[in-house]
Amino acid sequence: MMMKRILIVDDEPTILLSLSYCLKADGVEVITCSKIEAAEEALARYSFDLVIADIRMSGMYGIEGLELLQYVKGLNPVTAVIIMTAYGSPEIKEEAFKRGAYYYYEKPVDIDHLLMMVNRLGIPVPGPASAA
C-alpha cells in the first residue's frame, strides 16, 4: 500500500495537535506547519494527497490560506485541499471553492465529518465510529 501524506497548516498549536492525532493511521503520514513559509517548504519537498489549511494565519487580512490553496493547486492540481476558518463568510467560501477547495469548514470543525471527507479521498483514517 502506498503511504498517504497529509499536510495540516494552522497557527493554533491545539488545532495542529488535535487534527494530527485524529488523522494519524497506518499508512498515513501527517505533517504539521504553523507558518505559511514552512508549509511552502514542505510542499516543495514532498508530494501530498491532502492539505488542510486555515485561511487566516496572521495579519489583518488573513487570506494566506486562500493563497496557499492556489499555490498547492499550481504545484499539483490533483492534491485535495480542505480550507477551514473561524472568520467565514459566504464570499470567502465562494472564493475558496473558486480556487479549487475540495471542502470548506467553519471552525469549530466537525471532526466526524472531516474524517468522512478524508476517507472519501481514499486516505484510510479512522472513521467517525472508531474516532469516538
N, C-alpha and C positions, 0 to 999 in steps of 0.2 A: 504494500500500500504506500502511495506517495504521501510524504509529510505535507500537511496543510499548514499555512502560515498566516497568522492574523496580526495586524498592527493596530494598537489602540493609542490614540493621541488625545490627551486631555491634560489640562493644567491642574486638575484636582487629584492629589495623590489617592484619596479614598476611592474615587471612581476608577482610577487605573488598577488599584489593588482588587477591588471587588469584581470588576469585569474580567480581569485576567484570571482570577480564581474561578469564576463561573465558566469561562471558556476553555480552561485547560483540560485536555483529554489526551488519551493515547493517540498518537499520530497527528497531534495539533501543537504547533509551536506558537506561543503568544509573546509578542514583543511590545513593550510599552514605551511611550515617549511623552514627556511633559512639555516639550518645546517643539515648535514647528521645524526649527533647524535640525534637531535630532531626528525628527520624522523624515525629513528630506534625505538625510544621510542614510537612514535605514532603507528607504525606498531605492536609493542608488545602489545599495549593497545587496539587497535581497529582492526576490520576487514574492509578492503577497497574493493570497487568494481573497483576502478581505481586509479592508481598512475601516475602522470605526473611529470617527473623529468628531470632537467637539467643534462647534462653529466659533465660539468666542474664546480665544486663548489668552488674550491680553489686550490692553488698549481700549479706547472708547468705541471704536467702530466694530471691532470684533467680527471680522469676516474671514479670519485666517483659515478656518475650516473649509469654507467655500473655495478659497484659493487653493488649499491643499487638495480638495476634491478634483479641481480642474487639473492640477499638477499630476495627480495619480492617473487620471484618465488620459492625459497626454503621454505618460510613460507606458501605460499598459491598459488599453481600453476595456479588457476583459476583467480587470480587477474590480470586484464589487466594493462599493463604498457606502457605509451607513453613517449618516450625519445625525448628531444629537446636539441639543441646545437647551439652555434654561431660559433663553430670551427669544422664543419663537414668535413668528408672525406668519400670516398667510403668504406674504411677499417673500420671506426668507425660505419658506417651504417650497414655494414655486421655483425660486431661483436654484435651490438645491437639486430639485428634480430636473430642471433645465440643464444643469451642469452634469447630470448623469448619476445622481444618487440612486442607489438601489432601494434605500428606505430612509425615512426621516423620523426621528423621535424627539419629543419634547421631554425634558427631564422633569421628574424622575422617570427613568427608562423602565418599562415593564420587562423585567428580566425573562420571564417565561416566554413572552412574545419574541424578544430578541433571540433567545435560544432556538425557537421555532424557525425564525428567519435565517439564522446561521445554518441550521440543519438543511433548510431548503436549498442552500447554496452548495450542498454536498460536503460540508465540513462537519465531521462527526463529533459534535459536542453533546454533553448530557442534555437530554430533553427536559421539558418542564417538570414531568413527574419525578425524574431522578434528581432534579436540582433542589427539591424541597428538603 
